[in-house]
Amino acid sequence: MSRKHTYTAVTIFLCILLFTFSNIALAFYTSDLAGTWYGHQIVSGDVPADDPRWGYGTVVIDNSGNYTATWTSPTQTNEVSTGTVQINLNGIITIDNQPLTNGAMNDTKNQIVFIDGTPQSGGNALIILNKRTSATPFSVSDLEGTWHGHQIVSGDHPNDDLRWGYGTAIIDDFGNYTSTWTSPTQSNEVSSGSIQINGDGIVTIDNQSLNHGVINDAKDQIVFIDGTPQNQGNGLIILTRRAAGTNFGTSDLTGTWYGHQVVSGDAPNDDPRWGYGTVEIDDSGNYTSTWASPTQAGEVSSGSIQINAGGIITIDNQSLTHGVMNDAKDQFVFIDGTSQSGGNALLVFIRHTSQSLPGAYHMLLEDTAP
């Protein structure tokens, strides 16, 4: 075979390869776990059997996945524990190889959302970890803007109602906020106060010692625990900042999403109280989910998701569902207050997208041209 024909054959083969694999899944590795992560946890279930029902702290992970966690809960301060974190090529995470743990890392590799269904956590924990880059500085001006919040309150029913909520918080450049909040018993309830943030991005509300949060490096999401009596003592709140001019459409939902869920309320009435799985959404908003919970594995369901121009989400046009997509369009958070979820579910979804082949493939095609 002539040299020219050899080049042509190689070129055709690589063109086919490029066409077939023009988009490949982003790969994840154990080294992606390395760093300092700020974590916040809510544990669903009855009181007092499943206490402590909230927690926060730091997790330092090395390049081999070994971690040291320093954790604070209602009954412990700076409790230290160690173990290992496992991650596969798809970004799916387990802790200490436990089958009742399941998490997902986002594509930017700076957030992990996972469920811990092990007895050590009380059996129903949702944990959100945000990686901190040491060079990121924070100030009160980073809080300024409009934030969309979603909240779950853990604990017994009915004593610890209200057990979910959502709304908006408008914060000025001094940290003063006005929130408008909806819960099972209130609509558009207005409150005001102040938010504090230190140079490390740690957040408190109204200088209360029993709340603790963290802003992410992108400065567009705050996750915090509210352990104050006003909140019935066990609230996890996720605030997502909305930038002016960001528009959304149904096509923004398209793709594969990894979801994790915790359901608040008494046991066993509101079981299953945690869940995780994948949701495939087409460009019309139709979805098919494959879900695992304490009582089901691989349960399949389908329906539709609606999103308005402001990024507000409902599921199957149900009035008791409410969510928000972030400006990057790679995460959405929502509350499901319908009877199907046990009435008090907080869900977090992370999109995993594809990426183009590296430039080396394109260079190789050029180098093999006849």
C-alpha positions in Angstrom: 0.0 0.0 0.0 1.4 3.4 -0.9 2.2 6.0 1.8 -0.6 8.2 0.5 -3.1 5.4 0.8 -1.9 4.6 4.3 -2.4 8.3 5.4 -5.9 8.2 3.8 -6.9 5.1 5.6 -5.7 6.5 9.0 -7.5 9.7 8.3 -10.7 7.9 7.5 -10.4 5.8 10.7 -9.7 8.8 12.9 -12.6 10.8 11.3 -14.9 7.9 12.2 -13.5 7.9 15.7 -13.9 11.6 16.0 -17.5 11.4 14.7 -18.4 8.5 17.1 -16.8 10.0 20.2 -17.0 13.7 19.5 -18.5 14.0 23.0 -17.2 11.8 25.8 -18.1 11.7 29.4 -16.0 13.8 31.8 -13.8 11.4 33.8 -13.3 11.6 37.6 -10.3 10.3 39.6 -9.4 9.9 43.3 -7.1 12.9 43.0 -10.1 15.1 42.3 -11.1 14.5 45.9 -7.9 16.1 47.3 -8.4 19.3 49.3 -10.4 20.9 52.1 -14.1 20.5 51.9 -16.8 22.3 54.0 -19.7 20.0 54.9 -23.2 20.5 56.1 -25.6 17.7 57.1 -29.2 17.1 57.9 -30.4 13.8 59.4 -34.1 13.0 59.0 -36.1 10.9 61.4 -37.7 10.8 64.8 -36.4 12.5 67.9 -34.5 11.5 70.1 -33.6 8.2 68.5 -31.9 9.7 65.4 -30.1 12.6 67.1 -27.8 14.3 66.3 -29.9 15.6 63.4 -27.6 18.2 62.0 -23.9 18.7 61.7 -21.2 20.7 60.0 -17.4 20.8 59.7 -14.4 20.3 57.5 -13.2 17.2 55.7 -9.5 17.1 54.5 -8.9 14.5 51.8 -5.6 13.4 50.4 -4.7 12.2 46.8 -5.5 8.6 47.8 -9.0 9.4 49.1 -8.1 9.2 52.8 -10.0 11.7 54.9 -9.9 13.4 58.3 -13.2 15.0 59.3 -13.7 17.5 62.1 -17.4 17.7 62.9 -19.7 19.6 65.1 -23.3 18.4 66.0 -25.8 19.2 68.8 -23.9 16.8 71.1 -20.3 17.1 69.9 -17.8 19.8 69.1 -14.9 19.2 66.8 -15.3 15.5 66.8 -12.5 13.9 64.7 -13.0 10.8 62.5 -11.0 9.2 59.6 -11.7 6.9 56.7 -11.6 6.7 52.9 -13.7 8.1 50.1 -14.1 6.2 46.8 -15.0 7.7 43.5 -15.5 6.0 40.1 -14.9 7.3 36.6 -18.5 8.6 36.5 -18.0 10.7 39.6 -20.1 8.4 41.8 -18.9 8.3 45.4 -19.1 5.9 48.4 -17.7 6.4 51.9 -15.6 3.7 53.5 -17.0 1.3 50.8 -20.3 1.3 52.5 -23.2 0.2 50.2 -25.6 2.5 52.0 -23.7 5.6 50.9 -24.0 7.2 47.5 -22.9 10.5 46.2 -22.1 12.5 43.1 -19.4 15.0 42.3 -20.2 17.9 40.0 -18.4 18.5 36.7 -16.4 21.4 38.1 -15.2 19.0 40.8 -15.9 21.4 43.7 -19.1 20.1 45.2 -20.2 16.6 46.4 -23.8 15.8 47.3 -24.4 12.4 49.0 -26.7 10.3 51.1 -25.5 8.4 54.1 -28.0 5.6 55.0 -25.7 3.9 57.5 -26.6 3.4 61.1 -23.8 5.7 62.2 -25.6 8.7 60.7 -29.0 7.8 62.1 -29.8 6.2 58.8 -31.1 9.2 56.8 -28.5 11.9 56.2 -28.1 14.3 53.3 -24.6 15.9 53.2 -23.3 18.6 51.0 -19.6 19.2 50.7 -18.1 22.3 49.0 -14.4 22.4 48.2 -12.5 25.5 49.3 -9.6 27.0 47.3 -7.3 28.7 49.7 -6.8 31.7 47.4 -10.5 32.7 47.5 -11.2 35.8 49.7 -14.7 36.7 50.9 -16.4 39.8 52.2 -19.9 41.0 53.0 -20.3 42.5 49.6 -20.2 38.9 48.2 -23.6 38.4 49.8 -25.3 41.2 47.9 -28.1 40.2 45.5 -31.2 38.1 45.2 -31.0 34.5 46.5 -33.5 31.7 46.1 -33.7 29.4 49.1 -35.1 25.9 49.8 -35.2 24.4 53.3 -35.9 21.1 54.9 -36.5 20.8 58.7 -35.8 17.4 60.3 -37.6 16.0 63.3 -40.8 14.5 64.6 -44.3 15.3 63.3 -46.2 17.4 64.1 -44.0 18.9 66.8 -41.3 20.1 64.5 -43.4 21.5 61.7 -42.9 23.6 59.6 -40.8 21.0 57.9 -40.1 22.6 54.5 -40.0 26.1 53.0 -38.8 28.1 50.1 -38.6 31.7 49.0 -36.3 34.6 48.3 -33.8 36.6 50.3 -32.7 40.0 49.1 -29.4 41.0 50.7 -27.7 44.4 50.5 -24.0 45.1 50.5 -24.0 45.5 54.3 -25.5 42.0 54.9 -29.0 43.2 55.7 -31.6 40.8 54.3 -35.4 40.8 53.7 -36.8 37.3 53.1 -40.2 36.3 51.7 -40.9 32.7 52.6 -43.5 30.0 51.9 -44.1 27.0 54.1 -46.9 24.5 54.7 -48.8 27.0 56.9 -47.6 30.4 55.5 -47.4 32.1 52.1 -45.0 35.0 51.5 -44.1 35.5 55.1 -41.7 38.5 55.4 -38.8 38.7 57.8 -35.6 40.7 58.1 -32.2 40.5 59.8 -28.5 40.4 59.0 -26.0 37.9 57.6 -22.4 37.8 58.6 -19.5 36.3 56.6 -15.9 36.0 57.5 -12.8 36.0 55.3 -13.0 32.2 54.9 -16.5 32.3 53.6 -18.2 31.1 56.8 -21.7 32.4 57.2 -23.9 33.1 60.3 -27.4 34.5 60.5 -28.2 37.3 63.0 -25.0 36.4 64.9 -26.6 33.2 66.2 -24.2 30.6 67.4 -26.5 27.7 66.4 -26.3 28.4 62.7 -23.4 27.8 60.4 -23.0 28.1 56.6 -20.5 28.4 53.8 -20.5 30.2 50.5 -18.9 28.4 47.6 -15.9 29.7 45.7 -18.1 30.8 42.8 -20.0 32.9 45.4 -23.4 31.8 43.9 -24.5 29.3 46.5 -24.7 29.2 50.3 -25.4 26.0 52.3 -26.1 26.4 56.0 -27.5 24.7 59.0 -30.0 26.5 61.3 -30.1 24.9 64.7 -31.9 27.8 66.5 -35.2 27.3 68.4 -37.0 29.5 65.8 -36.3 26.9 63.2 -37.3 24.0 65.4 -33.7 23.2 65.7 -32.8 21.2 62.6 -32.9 23.1 59.3 -30.8 22.7 56.2 -31.1 25.6 53.8 -29.6 26.0 50.3 -29.5 29.5 48.9 -28.8 30.0 45.1 -28.0 33.5 43.8 -29.7 34.7 40.7 -27.9 37.1 38.5 -29.8 39.8 36.6 -30.5 38.9 33.0 -30.2 35.1 33.2 -32.9 33.4 31.2 -34.0 29.8 31.2 -35.9 27.5 28.9 -37.0 23.9 28.8 -33.9 22.9 26.8 -31.8 23.8 29.8 -33.1 20.8 31.6 -31.9 18.4 28.9 -29.5 15.7 29.9 -28.6 13.3 32.7 -29.0 14.5 36.2 -27.8 12.7 39.4 -30.2 13.3 42.3 -30.1 12.9 46.1 -33.1 13.2 48.4 -33.9 13.4 52.1 -37.4 13.2 53.5 -38.2 14.8 56.8 -40.7 13.5 59.3 -41.5 10.8 61.8 -40.5 7.2 61.3 -41.9 4.9 60.0 -44.8 7.0 58.6 -42.8 9.0 56.2 -40.5 6.2 54.9 -38.6 6.0 52.6 -36.7 8.9 54.1 -33.8 9.0 51.6 -33.3 8.3 47.9 -30.9 8.7 45.0 -30.7 8.0 41.3 -30.6 9.4 37.8 -33.1 11.4 35.8 -33.0 11.6 32.1 -34.7 14.7 30.7 -35.4 15.4 27.0 -35.7 18.8 25.4 -39.4 18.9 26.0 -39.0 18.5 29.8 -40.2 14.8 29.8 -38.2 12.8 32.3 -37.5 9.2 33.2 -36.0 8.6 36.7 -34.4 5.5 38.1 -34.4 5.7 41.9 -33.2 3.8 44.9 -34.5 4.1 48.4 -34.5 2.0 51.6 -37.4 0.0 50.2 -36.8 0.1 46.5 -33.9 -0.4 44.0 -34.1 0.7 40.4 -37.6 2.0 40.6 -38.6 3.7 37.4 -41.0 6.6 37.0 -41.7 9.2 34.4 -43.4 12.6 34.1 -42.6 16.2 33.1 -40.6 19.1 34.5 -41.5 22.7 34.0 -39.2 25.7 34.2 -40.0 29.3 33.7 -37.8 32.1 32.3 -36.6 32.9 35.9 -35.4 29.4 36.4 -38.2 28.3 38.8 -39.1 24.7 38.5 -42.2 22.6 39.2 -42.6 18.8 38.8 -45.7 17.5 36.9 -47.3 20.9 37.4 -47.8 20.1 41.1 -48.3 23.2 43.2 -46.5 21.6 46.2 -43.3 21.3 44.3 -40.9 24.3 43.9 -37.3 24.5 42.8 -34.6 26.7 41.2 -31.9 26.1 38.7 -28.5 27.8 39.2 -27.1 30.3 36.7 -24.6 27.8 35.5 -27.5 25.5 34.6 -25.7 22.5 36.1 -27.7 22.1 39.3 -31.2 22.5 40.6 -32.6 22.3 44.1 -36.3 21.7 44.9 -38.8 21.0 47.6 -41.4 18.2 47.0 -44.3 18.7 49.5 -46.6 16.2 47.7 -47.9 13.1 49.4 -45.9 10.9 47.0 -42.7 12.0 48.7 -44.0 11.7 52.2 -44.7 15.4 52.2 -41.3 16.9 53.1 -38.5 16.2 50.6 -35.5 18.2 49.7 -33.8 17.1 46.4 -30.5 18.2 44.9 -29.7 17.4 41.3 -26.3 17.7 39.6 -25.9 17.5 35.8 -23.1 15.5 34.3 -22.3 16.7 30.8 -20.1 15.5 27.9 -16.9 17.2 26.8 -15.3 17.5 23.4 -12.3 15.3 22.6 -8.9 16.9 23.4 -7.2 19.0 20.7 -4.6 16.2 20.3 -7.2 14.3 18.2 -7.7 17.2 15.9 -4.0 17.7 15.6 -3.6 14.1 14.8 -6.1 14.4 12.0 -4.2 17.3 10.6 -0.9 15.5 10.8 -2.2 12.5 8.9 -3.6 14.5 5.9 -2.2 13.3 2.6 
